[in-house]
């Protein structure tokens, strides 16, 4: 959370106000989400495969005669909810192959098995009176999810270590090189996964993330890192959490078993974000303070580059009036946070609706999150390339290029890609309401350890008080959020 690199801005004095606003936003999201959940979807009298339904009698397609609840994958029994018409037999019905059952091989929920045998592979003989669609153990694993979250936390907290001592200028060239490494990493995973079908919609999430990340530079110049970090960090966490809690943008609602514990954990996480933003690493003694770079190094904006606050005295941010500059910085921080928090929604939506989308399509839709990583990373790289081209045009073909940062930037990009892949795994196995708060907070702990023990830049009683409070709040938030899932 902006701790592993030098910052010249002092911690904002209005962090309590920001925390109050964040808590207010949390309450609004909870109210709006609960109100929206009560709304009834329109009842369709006739529905085909993959279309909404409220009762099996509405599913008129002879291939799709079941109306299932998308939250439980079981036949819908209540007319107050909306489901989807699907093909396939339900639990307990006689079958001949796994593909006779719904959902076949979707989270490993229903397979065609003999009562005393394991799941059958391939296509067995015609229906056998002893073979029935049977619920099997889900392929999702909480242990795998927490391992993915741990990988994300460690690598997000460390991805800027290779470039700590290198000048990155205004950050646009640096970000483009990092995004190139991200795309290469995604392509390698694409080959390892057997080249799954490319999904353009998943690119939208990558474009959202990159757009939010590019806006960090003007945000820091307008309102400083501390206030900006509080705003985009809190908004990022709330947006990602709300996606799974309230089903934003058609993402499946997946609420934890102990909702109250989860909400308390989110409140503690927001407080921890405020404490992290109050930590002010020292400025090097052998360098003029006016020439110090502002670094926004944190997992919420993992590609935020080093920005020289005095590099361009005629920058457009400095031409704005103080009031306008502050308004722009606050609004841009909130928008950037939303883009960060919602960037997983497009691939998650495709993943959760893989079966429904594949009913009448020749395109294969996977229910595995890793199969959408390459599409997501392609969106990041193409969007970064677009912004870099616009930057070159704006600079009249005279962009600020730093050749010495190329290899460190590539290393940083590879580390970031590994972290994001771990986040995909955590999302799939833990759900957004659990993985997002943990992955958003954890890298701050890792980054602060680098700052304390390697770079020796976090010193002073005040810093350690806020850092200790952030550590305690993060530990408490992570524990409550993890327990809330059980």
KOLTI-560672 format. One line per 2 residues: number of its first residue (from 1); their letters; for each residue x, y, z of C-alpha. Coordinates in pm, 1 decimal. Layout:
BEGIN
NUM	A	X/Y/Z  ...
END
This chain:
BEGIN
1	XX	0.0/0.0/0.0  249.4/255.8/-110.8
3	XX	509.5/159.3/149.0  790.2/-9.1/-40.7
5	XX	903.5/304.5/-220.6  986.9/665.6/-146.1
7	XX	701.1/912.5/-99.6  743.0/1281.9/-54.9
9	XX	381.7/1352.5/38.9  297.2/1351.5/405.6
11	XX	6.6/1144.2/524.8  -328.5/1315.8/472.8
13	XX	-489.3/1477.6/771.0  -837.5/1391.3/646.6
15	XX	-799.7/1013.0/651.3  -1074.3/979.8/919.5
17	XX	-1309.4/1161.6/684.1  -1220.2/923.8/403.0
19	XX	-1274.9/625.5/630.9  -1614.7/762.4/729.8
21	XX	-1708.1/808.0/364.8  -1594.4/451.9/291.2
23	XX	-1808.2/312.8/572.2  -2100.9/517.6/446.0
25	XX	-2049.3/376.8/96.9  -2045.3/25.8/245.2
27	XX	-2382.5/83.6/413.8  -2529.1/222.6/90.6
29	XX	-2408.6/-82.0/-103.8  -2562.9/-317.1/152.5
31	XX	-2896.3/-130.8/139.8  -2907.2/-111.1/-240.9
33	XX	-2803.1/-475.0/-277.5  -3067.0/-599.8/-34.3
35	XX	-3332.4/-387.1/-204.0  -3231.6/-510.3/-549.5
37	XX	-3243.8/-872.5/-433.7  -3613.8/-831.7/-356.6
39	XX	-3700.2/-728.1/-709.7  -3878.4/-984.8/-921.7
41	XX	-3754.4/-1061.2/-1272.6  -4023.1/-1064.3/-1541.9
43	XX	-4187.5/-1404.6/-1594.3  -4148.8/-1540.5/-1946.8
45	XX	-4445.0/-1748.9/-2057.3  -4234.5/-1943.0/-2307.9
47	XX	-3861.7/-1997.2/-2269.8  -3597.4/-2188.3/-2463.1
49	XX	-3255.1/-2320.7/-2367.9  -3065.8/-2077.8/-2150.3
51	XX	-3356.3/-1833.8/-2112.5  -3497.9/-1714.5/-1778.3
53	XX	-3785.8/-1905.9/-1622.0  -3985.6/-1923.3/-1300.6
55	XX	-4123.8/-2275.5/-1344.4  -4046.8/-2584.9/-1551.4
57	XX	-4372.6/-2545.3/-1746.0  -4226.4/-2234.1/-1908.0
59	XX	-3937.7/-2432.8/-2062.2  -4096.1/-2533.4/-2395.0
61	XX	-3784.0/-2649.6/-2580.5  -3789.5/-3032.2/-2592.3
63	XX	-3413.1/-3035.6/-2524.2  -3438.0/-2806.6/-2221.6
65	XX	-3722.4/-2898.1/-1989.9  -3572.8/-2815.5/-1649.3
67	XX	-3588.4/-2478.9/-1475.8  -3294.5/-2462.5/-1237.4
69	XX	-3189.5/-2218.2/-968.2  -2852.0/-2066.1/-1076.7
71	XX	-2740.5/-2042.4/-713.9  -2791.1/-2410.4/-630.0
73	XX	-2801.1/-2581.1/-973.5  -3115.8/-2763.1/-853.6
75	XX	-3465.2/-2761.7/-996.5  -3639.7/-2437.3/-908.4
77	XX	-3918.1/-2491.4/-658.1  -4012.3/-2132.8/-573.4
79	XX	-4189.1/-1903.0/-817.1  -4044.9/-1600.2/-638.3
81	XX	-3700.8/-1665.2/-789.9  -3581.7/-1664.2/-1148.7
83	XX	-3386.4/-1954.1/-1299.1  -3279.6/-2077.7/-1642.1
85	XX	-3408.5/-2346.5/-1873.0  -3148.4/-2621.4/-1912.7
87	XX	-3116.4/-2963.8/-2064.5  -3022.3/-3270.6/-1861.3
89	XX	-3155.3/-3494.3/-1588.7  -3161.9/-3401.6/-1223.8
91	XX	-3031.6/-3586.2/-919.5  -3177.5/-3934.5/-875.8
93	XX	-3293.6/-3987.4/-1234.1  -3168.4/-4285.1/-1440.5
95	XX	-2889.9/-4194.6/-1683.7  -2640.9/-4349.5/-1924.5
97	XX	-2361.9/-4089.2/-1939.9  -2230.9/-3792.4/-1748.1
99	XX	-2361.7/-3566.2/-2022.8  -2717.9/-3682.6/-1944.0
101	XX	-2701.7/-3499.7/-1610.2  -2698.6/-3130.5/-1534.2
103	XX	-2465.9/-2973.9/-1458.3  -2221.6/-3228.7/-1594.4
105	XX	-1866.4/-3158.7/-1485.4  -1962.6/-2807.1/-1375.8
107	XX	-1788.3/-2769.3/-1041.4  -1811.0/-3149.6/-1022.3
109	XX	-2168.6/-3131.7/-892.0  -2359.1/-3412.2/-1071.2
111	XX	-2223.6/-3722.2/-1248.5  -2378.3/-4040.7/-1384.1
113	XX	-2260.3/-4315.0/-1149.4  -2349.0/-4653.5/-1010.6
115	XX	-2448.9/-4635.0/-643.6  -2131.2/-4817.4/-538.7
117	XX	-1888.5/-4687.6/-801.0  -1698.4/-4369.4/-872.4
119	XX	-1771.3/-4125.2/-1151.7  -1757.7/-4288.2/-1497.4
121	XX	-1532.9/-4140.8/-1762.6  -1628.0/-4117.0/-2127.7
123	XX	-1961.9/-4235.4/-2262.4  -2080.6/-4561.9/-2103.7
125	XX	-2341.1/-4793.9/-2263.6  -2708.8/-4693.7/-2293.1
127	XX	-2903.8/-4615.0/-1975.0  -2865.6/-4875.4/-1703.4
129	XX	-3134.6/-4906.2/-1434.8  -2871.8/-4884.3/-1163.0
131	XX	-2700.9/-4570.4/-1294.8  -2838.6/-4244.9/-1161.3
133	XX	-2741.3/-3879.1/-1165.0  -2561.8/-3836.6/-833.5
135	XX	-2412.6/-3535.9/-660.9  -2035.2/-3561.2/-637.3
137	XX	-1781.8/-3365.0/-439.4  -1716.4/-3017.4/-574.9
139	XX	-1386.9/-2964.4/-752.5  -1350.1/-2635.0/-568.6
141	XX	-1107.9/-2642.3/-277.4  -1078.7/-2382.8/-5.9
143	XX	-717.8/-2491.4/51.0  -633.9/-2428.3/-315.5
145	XX	-809.4/-2093.5/-292.9  -606.6/-1981.9/8.4
147	XX	-284.5/-2097.1/-161.5  -379.5/-1883.8/-462.4
149	XX	-450.2/-1589.2/-233.2  -113.6/-1637.3/-59.1
151	XX	65.1/-1638.2/-395.8  -117.9/-1319.9/-495.4
153	XX	-32.1/-1148.9/-166.5  338.0/-1237.9/-179.5
155	XX	394.5/-1146.9/-543.8  180.6/-831.5/-543.2
157	XX	374.1/-715.8/-237.8  707.9/-786.8/-408.2
159	XX	655.6/-704.9/-774.6  809.9/-358.4/-745.5
161	XX	1128.3/-465.8/-571.2  1317.5/-510.3/-905.8
163	XX	1250.0/-148.6/-1007.8  1289.8/20.0/-670.0
165	XX	1623.9/183.3/-758.1  1548.2/267.4/-1120.9
167	XX	1409.8/588.6/-1265.7  1078.0/530.4/-1444.1
169	XX	996.1/888.5/-1544.5  628.4/962.7/-1601.4
171	XX	549.5/592.7/-1598.4  381.5/541.9/-1937.2
173	XX	676.0/363.4/-2101.6  740.8/169.7/-1782.3
175	XX	379.6/51.8/-1764.2  380.4/-54.6/-2128.5
177	XX	687.4/-276.4/-2073.5  529.4/-428.0/-1763.2
179	XX	208.3/-499.8/-1956.0  413.8/-666.8/-2228.1
181	XX	554.9/-905.8/-1966.3  202.8/-965.8/-1838.7
183	XX	83.5/-1059.0/-2186.8  378.8/-1295.3/-2238.9
185	XX	295.8/-1466.3/-1909.7  -66.6/-1502.6/-2014.4
187	XX	35.4/-1650.2/-2351.0  253.7/-1911.6/-2177.6
189	XX	-40.9/-2010.0/-1957.1  -260.0/-2016.1/-2268.8
191	XX	-30.5/-2278.0/-2425.6  -7.0/-2478.6/-2102.9
193	XX	-386.2/-2489.1/-2074.8  -418.0/-2635.0/-2425.5
195	XX	-510.5/-2307.7/-2598.6  -866.2/-2258.4/-2464.9
197	XX	-1106.6/-2053.1/-2673.5  -1028.0/-1681.1/-2670.8
199	XX	-1307.6/-1478.0/-2511.2  -1316.5/-1110.2/-2617.9
201	XX	-1555.7/-1017.7/-2338.2  -1291.0/-1111.6/-2080.7
203	XX	-1069.8/-842.1/-2238.4  -1307.9/-579.8/-2103.4
205	XX	-1189.8/-655.9/-1751.4  -827.3/-609.9/-1853.5
207	XX	-910.3/-279.6/-2022.1  -1087.3/-159.7/-1706.6
209	XX	-790.0/-246.2/-1488.6  -539.8/-76.2/-1719.2
211	XX	-754.1/238.5/-1744.0  -773.3/263.2/-1366.5
213	XX	-399.8/209.5/-1339.0  -310.7/481.1/-1590.8
215	XX	-516.5/732.2/-1394.0  -299.7/682.6/-1081.8
217	XX	-33.1/924.0/-1210.4  -260.1/1231.7/-1241.0
219	XX	-435.7/1133.5/-916.2  -108.6/1142.9/-722.9
221	XX	-19.6/1477.6/-880.4  -359.8/1626.5/-793.4
223	XX	-430.1/1506.8/-437.6  -120.6/1315.9/-328.2
225	XX	-65.2/948.7/-269.8  -209.6/923.1/81.2
227	XX	-559.5/1055.9/5.4  -566.1/891.5/-336.5
229	XX	-469.8/556.0/-187.9  -745.9/576.7/72.9
231	XX	-1005.4/653.4/-192.7  -912.9/410.7/-469.7
233	XX	-809.3/139.0/-223.5  -1137.1/147.7/-32.1
235	XX	-1346.7/172.3/-347.5  -1155.2/-115.8/-507.0
237	XX	-1215.4/-343.2/-211.0  -1583.1/-250.9/-178.2
239	XX	-1652.3/-290.2/-552.0  -1494.8/-635.5/-570.8
241	XX	-1666.4/-746.5/-249.7  -2003.0/-609.0/-362.4
243	XX	-1977.6/-794.4/-694.8  -2001.7/-1126.4/-516.1
245	XX	-2229.4/-1006.5/-235.6  -2497.5/-843.1/-451.2
247	XX	-2431.5/-989.5/-797.0  -2316.0/-672.7/-970.1
249	XX	-2304.0/-697.3/-1350.3  -2477.4/-1036.7/-1349.0
251	XX	-2209.2/-1205.6/-1137.5  -2364.1/-1488.1/-936.1
253	XX	-2448.3/-1390.4/-579.1  -2229.5/-1595.9/-346.9
255	XX	-2275.2/-1482.2/9.0  -2075.3/-1637.4/292.9
257	XX	-2241.7/-1857.5/551.7  -2176.1/-1609.1/832.6
259	XX	-2266.5/-1275.8/674.2  -2220.5/-1065.2/987.5
261	XX	-1859.6/-1182.1/1032.4  -1785.5/-1099.3/671.4
263	XX	-1923.6/-745.7/700.8  -1728.4/-681.2/1021.9
265	XX	-1417.1/-807.4/842.9  -1476.7/-561.4/559.3
267	XX	-1508.7/-272.7/806.8  -1177.3/-371.8/968.5
269	XX	-1021.4/-397.4/623.0  -1128.5/-42.6/540.0
271	XX	-975.2/80.1/865.4  -653.0/-104.8/782.6
273	XX	-641.6/69.1/444.1  -658.1/406.1/621.1
275	XX	-375.5/307.8/858.6  -152.7/195.0/571.8
277	XX	-201.7/528.7/396.8  -79.3/713.2/706.8
279	XX	267.0/552.6/692.1  526.8/793.1/545.2
281	XX	858.5/638.8/435.8  1158.2/864.8/478.1
283	XX	1316.6/1071.8/199.5  1680.2/1004.8/105.8
285	XX	1913.4/1255.7/270.9  2138.7/1297.3/-33.5
287	XX	1860.2/1407.2/-262.7  1677.5/1738.3/-280.3
289	XX	1320.7/1701.6/-156.7  1189.4/1890.5/-457.1
291	XX	1337.6/1623.8/-683.3  1198.7/1323.5/-493.3
293	XX	977.4/1089.8/-691.5  631.1/999.9/-581.0
295	XX	588.4/622.9/-591.6  248.4/461.5/-567.9
297	XX	355.6/103.3/-513.6  68.2/-109.3/-387.3
299	XX	-137.6/-411.9/-478.7  -447.2/-204.5/-546.3
301	XX	-258.8/-34.2/-828.0  24.5/-279.7/-881.1
303	XX	162.1/-108.6/-1188.3  159.9/246.7/-1057.2
305	XX	487.7/396.4/-1181.2  732.3/636.1/-1027.3
307	XX	618.2/990.5/-1091.9  849.7/1286.5/-1068.8
309	XX	639.5/1562.3/-923.8  869.5/1833.8/-1061.0
311	XX	943.0/1674.5/-1397.4  705.3/1889.1/-1597.0
313	XX	619.0/2222.3/-1442.5  371.7/2290.2/-1722.1
315	XX	174.7/1965.4/-1682.2  -197.6/1995.4/-1728.1
317	XX	-263.3/1898.4/-1367.0  -67.0/2198.3/-1241.3
319	XX	-263.7/2433.6/-1466.4  -586.3/2352.0/-1281.5
321	XX	-708.1/2562.8/-993.1  -659.4/2406.8/-647.3
323	XX	-1031.7/2338.7/-608.0  -1065.8/2187.7/-955.5
325	XX	-751.5/1980.7/-906.7  -884.0/1837.7/-581.2
327	XX	-1227.9/1759.5/-725.9  -1068.2/1586.9/-1024.0
329	XX	-835.3/1385.1/-801.4  -1117.1/1264.8/-576.6
331	XX	-1349.5/1170.9/-864.9  -1067.8/1001.7/-1058.5
333	XX	-970.8/802.7/-747.2  -1324.6/674.0/-705.0
335	XX	-1350.0/581.1/-1073.9  -1009.7/409.5/-1067.0
337	XX	-1115.3/212.4/-759.7  -1433.5/98.4/-933.9
339	XX	-1235.1/-16.3/-1238.5  -991.1/-206.4/-1017.2
341	XX	-1269.1/-370.9/-819.3  -1484.7/-468.7/-1117.7
343	XX	-1209.7/-591.4/-1351.3  -1273.6/-957.4/-1259.0
345	XX	-1647.4/-938.0/-1328.8  -1636.4/-1009.3/-1707.3
347	XX	-1428.5/-1330.6/-1684.2  -1618.2/-1438.5/-1372.3
349	XX	-1949.5/-1389.5/-1552.0  -1833.2/-1606.6/-1844.6
351	XX	-1699.4/-1871.1/-1609.0  -2017.6/-1894.3/-1401.8
353	XX	-2244.0/-1912.7/-1708.1  -2026.8/-2145.1/-1916.1
355	XX	-2290.8/-2416.3/-1945.5  -2575.6/-2180.4/-2033.3
357	XX	-2373.1/-1995.8/-2297.1  -2258.1/-2320.4/-2456.7
359	XX	-2606.8/-2464.4/-2504.4  -2665.0/-2318.8/-2849.6
361	XX	-2311.3/-2215.5/-2940.9  -2022.2/-2383.8/-3116.8
363	XX	-1784.1/-2182.8/-2896.6  -1651.3/-2362.9/-2591.7
365	XX	-1707.0/-2172.0/-2268.5  -1493.4/-2294.8/-1982.0
367	XX	-1593.7/-2302.1/-1616.2  -1226.7/-2273.7/-1515.7
369	XX	-1100.5/-1925.0/-1432.2  -749.1/-1990.9/-1565.0
371	XX	-889.3/-2037.0/-1917.0  -980.0/-1665.4/-1923.2
373	XX	-644.0/-1532.4/-1803.5  -494.8/-1489.5/-2152.1
375	XX	-799.7/-1300.5/-2277.4  -789.3/-1080.9/-1968.3
377	XX	-416.3/-1011.7/-2003.7  -460.1/-935.7/-2374.3
379	XX	-707.2/-665.4/-2278.0  -447.7/-519.1/-2040.9
381	XX	-171.9/-513.5/-2303.9  -384.5/-374.9/-2588.0
383	XX	-526.3/-100.6/-2367.6  -179.3/-9.0/-2239.1
385	XX	-51.6/2.1/-2598.9  -338.2/232.5/-2694.0
387	XX	-259.5/472.2/-2408.4  111.5/463.8/-2489.5
389	XX	42.1/552.4/-2854.2  -178.5/841.4/-2741.1
391	XX	101.1/950.8/-2507.5  353.7/948.1/-2793.3
393	XX	120.5/1159.5/-3005.0  66.4/1401.5/-2716.7
395	XX	444.9/1427.6/-2671.3  488.2/1484.6/-3046.6
397	XX	685.6/1165.4/-3089.0  920.4/1256.9/-2806.7
399	XX	820.0/1023.5/-2522.5  1039.4/987.8/-2217.5
401	XX	1210.2/650.9/-2254.8  1436.0/499.0/-1988.8
403	XX	1625.4/202.1/-2142.8  1776.2/90.3/-1811.2
405	XX	1431.7/17.0/-1670.1  1334.3/-233.5/-1942.0
407	XX	1464.4/-552.3/-1778.3  1350.1/-454.1/-1427.2
409	XX	1007.8/-365.2/-1570.5  983.9/-704.8/-1741.8
411	XX	1071.0/-875.8/-1413.3  807.6/-667.1/-1235.7
413	XX	549.5/-763.3/-1497.6  620.5/-1135.0/-1463.4
415	XX	582.3/-1110.3/-1084.7  256.6/-919.9/-1123.4
417	XX	121.1/-1177.1/-1369.9  194.2/-1463.3/-1129.6
419	XX	13.6/-1271.4/-855.2  -291.3/-1207.8/-1072.5
421	XX	-308.0/-1573.2/-1177.8  -309.5/-1660.5/-808.7
423	XX	-596.0/-1414.5/-765.4  -793.3/-1592.1/-1040.2
425	XX	-746.9/-1918.1/-849.7  -855.4/-1756.6/-523.4
427	XX	-1166.9/-1605.4/-683.2  -1273.3/-1939.9/-827.4
429	XX	-1228.0/-2138.5/-506.6  -1315.1/-1884.1/-237.7
431	XX	-1559.7/-1644.6/-409.4  -1514.9/-1270.8/-453.3
433	XX	-1651.5/-1179.9/-110.1  -1367.0/-1372.0/55.7
435	XX	-1075.0/-1341.3/-184.7  -1100.2/-969.1/-260.6
437	XX	-1049.9/-828.7/91.0  -764.2/-1070.8/163.3
439	XX	-576.6/-1006.3/-161.1  -632.8/-631.2/-142.1
441	XX	-490.3/-603.2/210.0  -219.7/-868.4/228.3
443	XX	36.2/-715.4/-10.5  55.4/-410.2/215.1
445	XX	204.9/-631.9/484.3  457.8/-784.2/245.1
447	XX	548.9/-445.5/101.0  598.2/-295.5/445.0
449	XX	837.8/-577.7/537.2  1046.9/-497.2/229.5
451	XX	1043.7/-132.0/332.5  1152.3/-207.9/688.9
453	XX	1418.7/-474.8/643.6  1559.9/-422.9/292.1
455	XX	1519.8/-57.2/201.6  1527.4/78.0/560.1
457	XX	1278.2/346.4/464.2  1007.7/296.9/728.0
459	XX	1132.5/447.3/1052.5  1000.4/651.9/1341.5
461	XX	756.1/588.0/1622.4  458.8/735.4/1438.9
463	XX	508.2/510.6/1135.1  540.4/197.5/1344.8
465	XX	226.3/281.9/1542.3  17.9/310.5/1227.1
467	XX	190.2/9.1/1076.3  123.9/-199.6/1387.9
469	XX	-241.0/-95.6/1381.6  -262.3/-185.9/1012.4
471	XX	-105.8/-527.1/1080.1  -351.4/-599.8/1362.3
473	XX	-654.4/-483.7/1163.7  -544.2/-683.3/858.0
475	XX	-499.1/-998.1/1065.6  -839.5/-952.6/1227.7
477	XX	-1011.0/-877.8/896.2  -854.2/-1176.9/721.7
479	XX	-947.5/-1409.5/1006.8  -1310.7/-1296.7/1019.8
481	XX	-1351.2/-1307.8/641.3  -1198.4/-1656.0/623.9
483	XX	-1418.9/-1789.6/905.2  -1728.8/-1634.7/748.7
485	XX	-1702.8/-1873.7/454.0  -1724.1/-2189.9/665.2
END
